[in-house]
Amino acid sequence: MKYAGLLVMPAGFFLTLAALALFADPARRAVFVLCGLAVEVLGLVVAVRGHMVARGPGRS
């Protein structure tokens, strides 16, 4: 899963760049940029959770 997160983050970045380049309407551009940033954050969360050490049943 950690590699999936690392692949999703650039996808969100390019999604944001595409919104800035393609949309002329500021409202649509802003919504699309926010969606791209959300994809980047989700990719970061998946990457971080994939690199976390699993805790055993005896640890707290």
Buried (B, 14 or more C-beta within 10 A) or exposed (E): EEEEBBEBBEEBBEBBEEBEEEBEEEEEBEEBBEBBBEBBEBBBEBBEEEEEEEEEEEEE
